[in-house]
Amino acid sequence: MQIQQEIRDFIGRDMSRNVAQVQNGDSLLETGILDSLGVLALVSFIENRYAVAISDDELLPENFDSIDAIASFVSRRRGRDSA
């Protein structure tokens, strides 16, 4: 739950998006919360905050479409990078 909250906080605070009514499983792309520039800002945040490198081939909607998807992606990457 901590990753979800940190992602939510970043989107709300640093990207000035209203995420109060957004559920963790809601599509951030379809709702317009994230656009292509927003995804890039989020990727930069994730790389810096969680010390993971994200390759271009990982920039897929299934990895960045919702707060849950982002948190799951970060958890998988952190597990892989520490192995």
Secondary structure, 3 states (H helix, E strand, C coil): CHHHHHHHHHHHHCCCCCCCCCCCCCCCCCCCCCCHHHHHHHHHHHHHHHCCCCCHHHCCHHHHCCHHHHHHHHHHHHHHHHC
